[in-house]
């Protein structure tokens, strides 16, 4: 018969963040990119120039501090050509994002929030984050739907 102590342990275990090895693939890049399909690890993504972004979101309190790579840097590094990126999440949520968004705005692939690496339990391992507080036009539902969390793939077309 389970004891209170084992029940508390199980609850603590379930609430713990899921660790992802730095060299484990976390993002697939397909479509109109050089050498597609590509699988990229957290280490691969950390090799890109990293950027900080402090901005409000529609799903968090306050103004979290995000760190990650510019999506445009990732696409340029792999010679992406197209008009649209289809971003797909772990739960198969998909959103078409115009490539122009990544050129016009400093949209990042956030790997951490408030100093902690993102895990699938907290919208990671990658979360597409727009600088919504820097641009009034980004404070619109059309852009909010493009904040794909638990990102697992980008398909360029």
VMD Tcl script that draws the C-alpha trace (Angstrom):
set ca {
  {0.00 0.00 0.00}
  {1.48 3.39 -0.96}
  {2.52 5.64 1.86}
  {2.17 9.39 2.11}
  {5.94 9.68 1.66}
  {5.91 7.73 -1.64}
  {2.93 9.77 -2.85}
  {4.76 13.03 -2.12}
  {7.85 11.70 -3.91}
  {5.77 10.82 -6.99}
  {4.21 14.28 -7.06}
  {7.64 15.90 -6.78}
  {8.93 13.73 -9.60}
  {6.02 14.62 -11.87}
  {6.52 18.35 -11.31}
  {10.27 18.23 -11.99}
  {11.47 19.65 -15.32}
  {12.32 17.11 -17.99}
  {16.03 17.29 -18.81}
  {17.08 17.02 -22.43}
  {20.65 16.11 -23.28}
  {22.49 18.97 -24.99}
  {23.51 16.74 -27.91}
  {20.07 15.13 -28.41}
  {18.22 16.34 -31.55}
  {15.48 18.82 -30.65}
  {14.71 20.53 -33.98}
  {14.25 19.23 -37.51}
  {14.73 21.63 -40.42}
  {13.16 20.53 -43.72}
  {12.05 21.89 -47.06}
  {13.96 24.50 -49.05}
  {17.15 24.44 -46.97}
  {20.66 23.23 -47.75}
  {21.24 19.56 -46.91}
  {17.65 19.01 -45.73}
  {16.46 17.30 -43.69}
  {18.63 18.46 -40.80}
  {18.36 17.51 -37.16}
  {19.79 20.00 -34.71}
  {20.64 19.62 -31.05}
  {20.59 22.24 -28.31}
  {24.39 22.43 -28.68}
  {24.01 23.13 -32.42}
  {21.55 25.93 -31.69}
  {23.78 27.40 -28.98}
  {26.55 27.75 -31.60}
  {24.45 30.43 -33.30}
  {24.80 33.98 -31.92}
  {22.61 34.21 -28.81}
  {20.27 37.12 -28.09}
  {18.35 38.37 -25.07}
  {14.75 39.50 -25.22}
  {12.61 40.84 -22.39}
  {8.96 40.98 -23.42}
  {5.49 40.29 -22.16}
  {3.53 37.31 -23.43}
  {-0.13 36.35 -23.40}
  {0.61 33.19 -21.40}
  {3.04 34.31 -18.67}
  {3.04 36.86 -15.88}
  {5.24 39.94 -16.03}
  {7.95 40.33 -18.62}
  {10.11 37.20 -18.81}
  {13.74 37.33 -19.92}
  {14.27 35.02 -22.90}
  {17.57 33.88 -24.38}
  {18.03 32.17 -27.72}
  {18.98 32.46 -31.37}
  {17.43 34.65 -34.03}
  {15.31 32.48 -36.31}
  {16.66 34.44 -39.29}
  {20.24 33.45 -38.30}
  {19.25 29.77 -38.26}
  {17.56 30.05 -41.66}
  {20.47 32.00 -43.17}
  {23.02 29.50 -41.81}
  {21.23 26.75 -43.73}
  {20.52 28.83 -46.86}
  {16.74 28.70 -46.52}
  {14.80 29.98 -49.50}
  {11.07 30.44 -49.56}
  {8.18 32.58 -48.47}
  {6.76 30.67 -45.51}
  {7.96 28.54 -42.62}
  {5.59 25.93 -41.23}
  {6.39 25.64 -37.53}
  {5.24 22.43 -35.85}
  {5.00 21.75 -32.12}
  {5.32 18.58 -30.11}
  {1.50 18.26 -30.00}
  {1.30 18.66 -33.83}
  {0.06 22.27 -33.62}
  {1.17 23.88 -36.89}
  {1.40 27.50 -37.90}
  {2.49 29.11 -41.14}
  {4.80 32.03 -40.47}
  {5.87 34.38 -43.27}
  {9.65 34.49 -43.66}
  {9.27 38.27 -43.71}
  {8.45 38.15 -39.97}
  {11.97 36.94 -39.25}
  {13.51 39.69 -41.38}
  {11.33 42.50 -40.05}
  {11.43 41.55 -36.35}
  {14.06 40.03 -34.05}
  {12.10 36.81 -33.51}
  {14.04 34.34 -31.41}
  {14.00 30.62 -30.87}
  {14.07 30.85 -27.08}
  {16.07 28.12 -25.37}
  {15.76 29.57 -21.87}
  {13.45 31.80 -19.88}
  {14.51 33.73 -16.78}
  {17.85 31.90 -16.79}
  {16.44 28.36 -16.86}
  {16.59 26.09 -19.92}
  {13.13 25.51 -21.38}
  {11.79 21.97 -21.18}
  {8.62 20.49 -22.70}
  {6.86 21.18 -19.38}
  {7.47 24.93 -19.70}
  {7.02 25.50 -23.43}
  {10.42 24.18 -24.51}
  {12.82 23.01 -25.55}
  {12.31 25.82 -28.09}
  {9.71 28.57 -28.03}
  {9.26 31.02 -30.92}
  {9.16 34.43 -29.20}
  {8.35 37.76 -30.85}
  {9.52 41.12 -29.43}
  {5.88 42.12 -28.80}
  {6.69 44.99 -26.41}
  {8.97 46.64 -28.98}
  {6.38 46.79 -31.78}
  {2.75 47.80 -31.28}
  {1.66 45.76 -34.33}
  {2.92 42.56 -32.65}
  {0.32 42.97 -29.87}
  {-2.31 41.38 -32.08}
  {-3.87 37.90 -32.09}
  {-2.49 37.28 -35.61}
  {1.01 37.34 -34.16}
  {0.12 35.63 -30.87}
  {-0.77 32.45 -32.78}
  {2.75 32.40 -34.26}
  {4.37 31.98 -30.84}
  {4.81 28.23 -31.29}
  {6.03 26.56 -28.11}
  {7.42 23.05 -27.80}
  {8.78 23.63 -31.31}
  {10.08 20.44 -32.97}
  {10.30 21.32 -36.66}
  {10.51 24.11 -39.20}
  {9.58 23.39 -42.81}
  {10.61 26.09 -45.31}
  {8.50 26.44 -48.46}
}
mol new
graphics top color blue
foreach p $ca { graphics top sphere $p radius 0.5 }
foreach p [lrange $ca 0 end-1] q [lrange $ca 1 end] { graphics top cylinder $p $q radius 0.2 }
display resetview
